[in-house]
Amino acid sequence: MALVIMGGLAALVIPAMGGKDPAARRGPVGVIDDASVVACQSDVATLETSIAAAHAATGEYPSSFEEMAAQGFPTEVPSRPGFTFAPEIVAGSPTGRVTVNGLPPAQGCQAQKR
């Protein structure tokens, strides 16, 4: 009798947890992809904060992470396979923003989803 009740409850609860949205049922791979994108965006924010600190101290945006490191500003982010971070340079002048694989962060981080 207990198995029948538990089976009935499971039949009601399990579909309700998944909902109608396929993304809600995508499983662990989708969650890992989303975590990778969020981690990438966090790395971009960390690097942009470091660039802003370098700009505040020197009055100019650094043209490379190597230049920032030589001046003592942090540039290290965790290694993320497939992600290449770089200071954005527009018309020969650094902007203080970071690109991911040559793209703006939103597109560059999303492009790395597995």
ZIUR-V608279 format. One record per run of one state. SS is the DSSP state (H for helix, E for strand, L for the rest). FROM is the first residue (numbers start at 1). TO is the last residue. If there is no record, write none. Layout:
SS FROM TO
SS FROM TO
This chain:
L 1 1
H 2 18
L 19 21
H 22 25
L 26 27
H 28 58
L 59 64
H 65 70
L 71 84
E 85 90
L 91 92
E 93 100
L 101 102
E 103 104
H 105 111
L 112 114
